Amino acid sequence: MKRILTIALGLLLITAHAQETVYPAKPQAGVIALTNATVHIGNGEVIENGMIVFGGGKILDVRTTASISDAKVIDCKGKHIYPGLITSETDLGLNEINSTRSMSDVRELGEINTNIRAAIAYNSDSKVIGTLRSNGILLANIVPEGGIISGSSSVMQLDAWNWEDAAYKLDNGIHFRMPNLSSGRGRSGFGRTVGADAVDPLKAAMDRIDNVRKFFNEAKAYFAEAKHEHTNLKFESVKKLFERTQTFFIHAETVKEMQVGIELAKEFSFKTTIIGGTDSWKITDYLKENNVAVVVAEMHSLPLTQDDDVDQPYKTPYLLQQGGVLFAIADTHAESRGMNLMFNAGTAAAYGLTKEQALAAITLNAAKILGVDAITGSLEKGKDANIIISNGDILDMKSSKVTQAFIQGRDVSLDNKQKQLNERYKYKYGIK
């Protein structure tokens, strides 16, 4: 009887883990050549009948297809090759199921949390990661929430055993969440009391901003000291901001909010990027003059005010392009969980951008904004072999189908929980 129970338990465990077949790929072995494809470099250049050669995780050559020896050749005739896609803002790996508190580690208590690091909370085993990777998204900027300063984001590659393996660029920026300066907007505000105890919401918002200014002035004085009696972790966490090797990400939507945030950053000479930027199209001259980049966080949405064109969110990337502003496109929609990144870019291509400009917004431009463009974002010699192969146009939901992906030359799995469940129920209902 004991033996029967042991066998039954073993079979049960095998069945339970039958779906857990996705695991990180091994390092690249040998040299691989992808041939006969339409190669989209990511910087606007397209090579017809192109070839990419990579080894040791790095791109060795990009040219028109020619004969090659000492390489594993993969014929990609009729297919398109792109740089791995990059999402510039996401809570991926921090938030599995919104409604389940134990599965969300995205928000920290407190107002000024500069010492909070999203990277160390990143769950590389998240079931959501595979759904992005199978759509060609290979890198993600993981962003914390909570407080007016939420902490530091990190760029992670989406095929890893743990957060240390996933780390691509640690602590690339500090995130400042501009308080609501427009009482008519639907975003959460202040001062819900009435009568004698009522609080002016605009004053409350400006007081919070002044607290941030005070914090940075104190941090500046701290760094001016030759020797510290005590180490201040919150001050130490923003040292790279003052050295301009870290980006000050300002989450803001309206013109007023963006300008207040940018002027605050200018007081301390911070390298600045706007995240959200719904109204950024109205101030392109100001953004360009101050060398401020923009991450358009959610395009498939309604316009900010009822006076805007109904399709204004779709046109914003084109207007930023015309204004000479560096921008990237993200997908922060709670239901899509970032999977529609390339289709957001496709929408921008339908509203003014060229296909290659739209592609750059989720590859090379994103890499520039996140500070990783020296090693990724485009298919150029010497960069990491972060590559995706698609049967059709990656920006078109009708034809986009990623057939193979490489992260630093590793042939990564495109399987995910959704595909596994599809196969499971096809079997149940006799379709398979």
C-alpha positions as CSV (number, residue, x, y, z in Angstrom):
1,M,0.0,0.0,0.0
2,K,2.8,2.3,0.9
3,R,4.5,1.7,-2.5
4,I,1.2,2.5,-4.3
5,L,0.8,5.8,-2.4
6,T,4.5,6.7,-3.2
7,I,3.9,6.0,-6.9
8,A,0.6,8.0,-6.9
9,L,2.3,10.9,-5.2
10,G,5.1,10.8,-7.7
11,L,2.7,10.9,-10.6
12,L,0.8,13.7,-9.0
13,L,4.0,15.8,-8.7
14,I,4.9,15.1,-12.3
15,T,1.5,16.3,-13.4
16,A,1.7,19.3,-11.2
17,H,5.0,20.4,-12.7
18,A,4.2,19.4,-16.2
19,Q,3.4,23.0,-17.1
20,E,6.6,24.4,-15.5
21,T,8.7,23.9,-18.6
22,V,10.0,27.4,-19.0
23,Y,13.5,27.9,-17.7
24,P,16.4,30.3,-18.5
25,A,18.5,29.4,-21.6
26,K,22.1,28.4,-21.4
27,P,24.9,30.7,-22.6
28,Q,25.4,30.9,-26.4
29,A,27.6,28.2,-27.7
30,G,29.4,28.7,-31.1
31,V,28.5,31.3,-33.7
32,I,25.0,31.8,-35.2
33,A,24.2,33.4,-38.5
34,L,20.6,34.6,-39.3
35,T,20.3,34.9,-43.0
36,N,18.0,36.0,-45.9
37,A,15.8,38.3,-43.6
38,T,14.6,41.9,-43.7
39,V,16.8,43.3,-40.9
40,H,15.5,46.4,-39.1
41,I,18.6,47.9,-37.4
42,G,16.6,50.0,-35.0
43,N,18.2,53.3,-36.0
44,G,16.0,53.8,-39.1
45,E,18.1,51.6,-41.4
46,V,16.7,48.5,-43.0
47,I,18.7,45.8,-44.8
48,E,16.8,43.7,-47.3
49,N,18.1,40.1,-47.6
50,G,20.2,40.9,-44.6
51,M,22.3,38.7,-42.3
52,I,23.3,39.0,-38.6
53,V,26.2,37.0,-37.2
54,F,26.6,36.7,-33.4
55,G,28.8,34.8,-31.0
56,G,29.6,34.9,-27.3
57,G,26.5,36.9,-26.8
58,K,27.7,39.8,-29.0
59,I,26.8,40.9,-32.5
60,L,29.8,40.2,-34.8
61,D,28.5,41.4,-38.1
62,V,25.4,42.9,-39.8
63,R,25.4,42.9,-43.6
64,T,23.7,41.7,-46.8
65,T,23.5,37.9,-46.8
66,A,26.6,36.2,-48.0
67,S,28.2,32.7,-47.6
68,I,29.7,32.0,-44.1
69,S,31.6,29.2,-42.7
70,D,32.1,28.0,-39.1
71,A,28.6,29.2,-38.0
72,K,25.2,27.7,-37.4
73,V,23.1,29.1,-40.2
74,I,19.4,29.8,-39.6
75,D,17.5,30.6,-42.8
76,C,15.0,33.4,-42.1
77,K,13.8,33.9,-45.6
78,G,10.5,35.9,-45.6
79,K,10.9,36.9,-42.0
80,H,11.8,40.1,-40.2
81,I,14.6,40.6,-37.7
82,Y,14.4,43.3,-35.0
83,P,16.3,44.4,-31.9
84,G,14.8,43.0,-28.7
85,L,12.0,45.3,-27.7
86,I,12.4,47.4,-24.5
87,T,9.6,48.6,-22.2
88,S,10.6,51.8,-20.4
89,E,8.2,51.7,-17.5
90,T,6.6,48.6,-15.8
91,D,5.9,47.0,-12.5
92,L,6.7,43.6,-14.0
93,G,8.1,41.1,-11.4
94,L,6.8,43.3,-8.6
95,N,3.0,42.9,-9.1
96,E,1.6,39.5,-10.1
97,I,-2.1,39.8,-9.3
98,N,-3.4,43.3,-8.4
99,S,-6.2,42.0,-6.2
100,T,-4.0,39.7,-4.1
101,R,-1.9,41.7,-1.6
102,S,0.6,39.0,-1.0
103,M,1.5,39.0,-4.7
104,S,2.2,42.7,-4.9
105,D,5.5,44.2,-3.8
106,V,5.4,47.3,-5.9
107,R,4.5,50.0,-3.3
108,E,6.5,51.2,-0.3
109,L,5.2,53.2,2.7
110,G,6.7,56.6,3.4
111,E,7.1,59.8,1.4
112,I,10.8,59.9,0.4
113,N,12.1,56.4,-0.4
114,T,15.2,57.1,-2.4
115,N,16.9,54.0,-0.8
116,I,14.2,51.6,-2.1
117,R,15.5,49.5,-5.0
118,A,13.0,47.8,-7.3
119,A,15.7,45.3,-8.5
120,I,15.9,43.3,-5.3
121,A,12.2,42.8,-5.1
122,Y,12.0,41.6,-8.7
123,N,10.5,38.1,-9.1
124,S,12.3,36.5,-12.0
125,D,9.8,33.6,-11.8
126,S,6.7,35.8,-12.5
127,K,4.3,34.1,-14.9
128,V,3.7,37.5,-16.6
129,I,7.3,37.7,-17.8
130,G,6.9,34.9,-20.3
131,T,3.9,36.6,-21.9
132,L,6.0,39.7,-22.7
133,R,9.1,37.7,-23.8
134,S,7.0,35.7,-26.3
135,N,5.9,39.1,-27.8
136,G,9.5,40.1,-28.4
137,I,10.0,42.3,-25.2
138,L,13.3,41.3,-23.9
139,L,14.3,44.2,-21.6
140,A,12.2,46.1,-19.0
141,N,12.7,49.0,-16.7
142,I,11.3,47.9,-13.4
143,V,9.8,50.9,-11.5
144,P,8.7,51.1,-7.8
145,E,5.7,53.0,-6.6
146,G,4.7,54.8,-3.4
147,G,5.4,58.2,-1.9
148,I,6.5,61.3,-3.7
149,I,9.9,59.7,-4.4
150,S,9.4,56.0,-4.9
151,G,13.0,54.8,-5.2
152,S,15.2,53.5,-8.0
153,S,14.3,51.6,-11.1
154,S,16.5,49.0,-12.8
155,V,16.7,47.6,-16.3
156,M,16.2,43.8,-16.2
157,Q,16.5,41.2,-19.0
158,L,13.6,38.8,-19.1
159,D,15.2,35.4,-18.9
160,A,17.0,34.7,-15.6
161,W,17.1,32.5,-12.6
162,N,17.0,35.4,-10.1
163,W,17.2,39.2,-9.9
164,E,21.0,39.2,-9.9
165,D,21.1,37.2,-13.1
166,A,18.4,39.5,-14.6
167,A,20.1,42.7,-13.7
168,Y,21.1,44.6,-16.9
169,K,21.6,48.1,-15.5
170,L,21.0,48.5,-11.8
171,D,19.6,51.7,-10.3
172,N,19.4,53.7,-13.5
173,G,17.1,56.3,-12.1
174,I,15.2,57.8,-9.2
175,H,11.4,58.2,-9.6
176,F,9.7,61.4,-8.5
177,R,5.9,61.4,-8.7
178,M,4.6,64.9,-9.2
179,P,1.5,65.6,-7.0
180,N,-1.7,66.6,-8.7
181,L,-1.6,70.3,-9.6
182,S,-5.0,70.2,-11.4
183,S,-8.0,69.9,-9.2
184,G,-10.3,69.1,-12.2
185,R,-8.4,65.9,-13.0
186,G,-9.5,62.4,-11.9
187,R,-6.2,61.5,-10.3
188,S,-6.2,61.2,-6.5
189,G,-5.7,64.5,-4.8
190,F,-5.6,66.0,-1.3
191,G,-7.9,67.8,1.1
192,R,-11.1,65.7,1.2
193,T,-12.3,67.4,4.4
194,V,-14.7,70.3,4.3
195,G,-15.4,73.3,6.5
196,A,-12.9,74.9,8.9
197,D,-10.5,72.0,8.6
198,A,-10.5,71.9,4.8
199,V,-7.0,71.8,3.1
200,D,-6.1,73.6,0.0
201,P,-5.1,70.8,-2.4
202,L,-2.7,72.9,-4.4
203,K,-1.0,74.2,-1.3
204,A,-0.7,70.7,0.0
205,A,0.9,69.6,-3.2
206,M,3.4,72.5,-3.3
207,D,4.3,71.7,0.4
208,R,5.2,68.2,-0.6
209,I,7.3,69.4,-3.5
210,D,9.0,71.9,-1.1
211,N,9.8,68.9,1.2
212,V,11.5,67.2,-1.8
213,R,13.5,70.4,-2.5
214,K,14.6,70.5,1.1
215,F,15.7,66.9,1.0
216,F,17.9,67.5,-2.1
217,N,19.4,70.6,-0.6
218,E,20.2,68.6,2.6
219,A,21.7,65.8,0.4
220,K,23.8,68.4,-1.5
221,A,25.1,69.7,1.8
222,Y,25.8,66.1,2.9
223,F,27.9,65.5,-0.1
224,A,29.8,68.7,0.4
225,E,31.1,67.3,3.8
226,A,34.6,65.9,3.6
227,K,33.7,63.2,6.2
228,H,30.4,62.0,7.6
229,E,29.9,61.2,11.2
230,H,27.0,58.9,10.2
231,T,26.1,57.4,6.8
232,N,22.7,58.5,5.5
233,L,21.4,55.8,3.2
234,K,18.7,58.1,1.7
235,F,21.3,60.7,0.8
236,E,23.8,58.1,-0.5
237,S,21.1,56.7,-2.8
238,V,20.9,60.0,-4.8
239,K,24.6,60.6,-5.1
240,K,24.6,59.5,-8.8
241,L,21.8,62.0,-9.5
242,F,24.2,64.8,-8.6
243,E,26.9,63.2,-10.6
244,R,24.5,63.0,-13.6
245,T,25.1,59.3,-14.1
246,Q,21.5,58.6,-12.9
247,T,18.3,59.9,-14.4
248,F,15.6,61.9,-12.5
249,F,12.4,60.4,-13.8
250,I,9.4,62.8,-13.3
251,H,6.0,61.2,-13.4
252,A,3.8,64.0,-14.7
253,E,1.0,64.6,-17.1
254,T,0.0,68.3,-17.5
255,V,2.0,71.2,-18.7
256,K,2.1,72.8,-15.2
257,E,3.2,69.5,-13.5
258,M,6.0,68.9,-16.1
259,Q,7.3,72.4,-15.8
260,V,7.3,72.5,-12.0
261,G,9.1,69.2,-12.0
262,I,11.7,70.2,-14.6
263,E,12.4,73.5,-12.9
264,L,13.0,71.6,-9.6
265,A,15.4,69.2,-11.4
266,K,17.2,72.2,-13.0
267,E,17.9,73.6,-9.5
268,F,20.2,70.6,-8.9
269,S,21.3,70.1,-12.6
270,F,19.7,66.6,-12.7
271,K,19.5,64.6,-16.0
272,T,15.7,64.5,-16.5
273,T,13.1,62.4,-18.2
274,I,9.3,62.8,-18.1
275,I,7.2,59.6,-17.7
276,G,3.6,59.9,-18.7
277,G,3.8,63.3,-20.5
278,T,0.2,63.3,-21.8
279,D,0.5,67.1,-22.5
280,S,4.1,67.0,-23.6
281,W,3.1,67.7,-27.2
282,K,2.2,71.2,-26.1
283,I,5.7,72.1,-24.9
284,T,8.1,70.5,-27.3
285,D,10.2,73.6,-27.6
286,Y,10.6,73.8,-23.8
287,L,11.5,70.1,-23.5
288,K,14.0,70.3,-26.3
289,E,15.6,73.5,-24.9
290,N,16.1,71.7,-21.5
291,N,17.2,68.4,-23.1
292,V,14.3,66.5,-21.4
293,A,13.2,63.2,-22.9
294,V,9.7,61.7,-22.6
295,V,8.4,58.2,-22.0
296,V,4.8,58.2,-23.4
297,A,3.3,55.8,-20.8
298,E,-0.1,54.9,-22.2
299,M,-1.3,55.7,-25.7
300,H,-4.4,53.6,-25.9
301,S,-6.4,56.0,-23.7
302,L,-8.7,58.9,-23.8
303,P,-7.3,62.5,-24.1
304,L,-6.5,64.4,-20.9
305,T,-9.2,67.1,-21.4
306,Q,-12.4,67.2,-23.3
307,D,-11.0,70.0,-25.4
308,D,-8.3,67.8,-26.9
309,D,-8.8,65.8,-30.1
310,V,-10.2,62.4,-29.4
311,D,-7.1,60.8,-31.1
312,Q,-4.6,63.1,-29.4
313,P,-2.8,60.3,-27.5
314,Y,-2.2,58.6,-30.8
315,K,-0.6,61.7,-32.3
316,T,1.6,62.7,-29.4
317,P,4.7,60.6,-30.5
318,Y,4.6,62.2,-33.9
319,L,4.4,65.7,-32.5
320,L,7.4,64.9,-30.2
321,Q,9.3,63.6,-33.2
322,Q,8.6,66.8,-35.1
323,G,9.6,68.9,-32.1
324,G,13.0,67.1,-31.9
325,V,12.3,65.6,-28.5
326,L,13.8,62.2,-27.6
327,F,10.9,59.9,-26.6
328,A,10.1,56.3,-26.0
329,I,6.8,54.5,-26.0
330,A,5.7,52.2,-23.1
331,D,2.6,50.2,-22.2
332,T,1.4,50.7,-18.6
333,H,-2.2,49.4,-19.1
334,A,-3.2,47.3,-16.1
335,E,-5.1,44.7,-18.2
336,S,-2.5,44.2,-21.0
337,R,0.3,44.0,-18.4
338,G,2.7,45.5,-21.0
339,M,2.1,43.0,-23.8
340,N,0.8,45.6,-26.2
341,L,4.0,47.6,-26.3
342,M,4.7,47.0,-30.0
343,F,1.0,47.7,-30.9
344,N,1.2,51.1,-29.1
345,A,4.2,51.8,-31.4
346,G,2.1,50.6,-34.3
347,T,-0.7,53.0,-33.5
348,A,1.9,55.8,-33.5
349,A,3.0,54.7,-36.9
350,A,-0.6,55.0,-38.1
351,Y,-0.7,58.6,-36.8
352,G,2.3,60.2,-38.3
353,L,5.5,58.3,-37.4
354,T,7.3,56.1,-40.0
355,K,7.5,52.4,-39.1
356,E,11.2,52.7,-38.3
357,Q,10.7,55.8,-36.1
358,A,8.0,53.9,-34.2
359,L,10.3,50.9,-33.9
360,A,13.1,53.2,-32.5
361,A,10.6,54.3,-29.8
362,I,10.6,50.8,-28.3
363,T,14.2,49.9,-29.1
364,L,17.0,52.5,-29.5
365,N,15.3,55.5,-28.1
366,A,14.2,53.5,-25.0
367,A,17.8,52.3,-24.7
368,K,19.1,55.9,-24.8
369,I,16.6,57.1,-22.2
370,L,17.5,54.1,-19.9
371,G,21.2,54.5,-20.4
372,V,21.9,51.2,-22.1
373,D,22.2,52.3,-25.7
374,A,26.0,51.5,-25.8
375,I,25.2,47.8,-25.5
376,T,21.7,47.3,-26.8
377,G,18.7,48.9,-28.6
378,S,20.0,48.4,-32.2
379,L,21.5,45.6,-34.2
380,E,25.0,46.9,-34.5
381,K,28.4,45.3,-34.3
382,G,29.7,45.0,-30.7
383,K,26.3,45.3,-29.0
384,D,24.6,42.5,-27.1
385,A,22.8,40.0,-29.3
386,N,19.3,40.9,-28.2
387,I,17.4,39.8,-31.3
388,I,13.9,38.8,-32.2
389,I,12.6,37.1,-35.4
390,S,9.0,37.6,-36.6
391,N,7.0,36.1,-39.4
392,G,5.5,39.6,-40.1
393,D,5.6,43.2,-39.1
394,I,6.2,43.3,-35.4
395,L,4.1,46.5,-35.1
396,D,1.0,45.0,-36.7
397,M,-1.2,42.8,-34.5
398,K,-2.5,41.0,-37.6
399,S,0.9,39.7,-38.8
400,S,3.2,40.0,-35.7
401,K,4.3,36.5,-34.6
402,V,7.6,36.1,-32.9
403,T,9.2,32.8,-33.8
404,Q,12.5,33.1,-32.1
405,A,14.3,35.4,-29.6
406,F,17.8,35.7,-28.3
407,I,19.0,37.6,-25.2
408,Q,22.7,38.1,-25.2
409,G,22.9,35.3,-27.7
410,R,20.9,32.8,-25.7
411,D,18.1,31.2,-27.5
412,V,15.3,31.9,-25.0
413,S,12.0,30.1,-24.6
414,L,8.9,31.7,-26.1
415,D,6.6,29.5,-24.1
416,N,4.4,31.0,-21.4
417,K,1.5,30.2,-19.0
418,Q,-1.1,31.4,-21.5
419,K,0.2,29.1,-24.3
420,Q,0.4,26.2,-21.8
421,L,-3.2,26.7,-20.7
422,N,-4.3,26.8,-24.4
423,E,-2.6,23.5,-25.0
424,R,-4.1,22.0,-21.8
425,Y,-7.7,22.8,-22.7
426,K,-7.3,21.9,-26.4
427,Y,-6.4,18.4,-25.0
428,K,-9.3,18.4,-22.6
429,Y,-11.9,19.2,-25.3
430,G,-10.4,16.9,-27.9
431,I,-9.1,19.6,-30.2
432,K,-5.5,18.6,-29.9
